[in-house]
Amino acid sequence: MKLSVCLITMNEADRVERCLESIKDIADEIIVFDSGSVDDTVSIVKRYTSLVWQTDWPGFGAQRQRTLDKATGDWVLIIDADEAPDETLQNSISRLKQRNDADIEEVGFKLQWAVIRHGKRLKYGRSARAPLRLLRREGTWYHPDQVHERLNHKAGKIGKLPGYLLHFTSRDFGHALDKNAKYAWLGSQRNFARGKRNKSLALVCLRALWTFFLIYIIRGGILDGRIGFIVAMNYAMGNFNKHVGLWLLSQQEKGRFLDDDKG
């Protein structure tokens, strides 16, 4: 069983080495597509692999698909520069590789996230998710989405491996704010391009309140303490920005003046 690790980067010199160190012993090949880094990202990556391509930025979905197109392994591990499998997960993947591929009934495996925000490891809220990241290469492909890319795979059983995929989501609070704003606006544009429209500013506010309640109360973000509160508010603000962006695009499409108080 041959494993291809697929990675996209841009200005990740301060984080990518931690990622590469964590996967170097389980990967048969490491495929990296970099979209214009101006720091030492590429030189660091080249210490670990020669399979490096420097390209334009077509969006998350299309860039990830480029890495899959270069993969030659039976399986692919899709990872980000701000992630790193812990020792337990590394061992789980190593044991999987030692099995006869024909005896593996699953077509993919979810990897439990362990999100680290502002120095704290979060266990609840949206941080308790297990994204699908380890899959059979055949039949795996991405939609060309700009953000929040959709992954497609062969029909079949999905398993879950022991261990955690550590996710260092932001360098500091300023970086978290920048990511929040960037993804929100990209989400607004994506939804608008798909034909979605938002007619009610009141509904925008209700969506944001619901997002906070869902993450902080229903999904237990309150149990992550003060950082859990900050993160839940961060998600609520991101949801508000995404939907108010769609509302503004919807208003502009109708040619309305935004100061006419006709919300």
C-alpha angles and dihedrals in degrees: 000000000000120000125206116196112208120202136171122200145183123171095340100138092128094053112021097081091061088054095047093047089055095054104031094094096047099042124089088192134007116211118195130183113190121194105206108312113185095190129066096286096114095045090050092048092050089062087067105034143010091209096095127136125187111208147152121277112259095166133278098286097048093043093051089049089056090059091049090050090059096045118108100177127110087237134029129212111203112204141161129228090247093056135080131176112236121235093268092053092045089055091047091055091045091053090048090053091054092059123091105266091221089060094056106097096185122092092201146359132226117224118213112239123226104192119203115202124174092344096310127108108226122212103175141044113041089335090078093073127119110211122205104248110142113068145151106269095224109086095011117124142145132235110237093250120157092222138002088027119208119235122211126196143167116290113260148088120331118207135188126230126217116253136046137278102220111220118196095190102179138018093216140334093281090055090049090053092048092051091046093053094043095050092043094056093043088051091051092052093044093052092046091051089052091057099259118143134189117212102170127065089188089059089052089059093046091052090055092049091049091050091055092047092047095051100035101038112016096038093038102246087148087072090064090068125219094343088052089057092049092049093048089052089048091055091046091052091048091052091048092050093048094051097039087052089054090047091053092048089050091051092049091050089058092048093239123159108240093216097060093093092234097134 
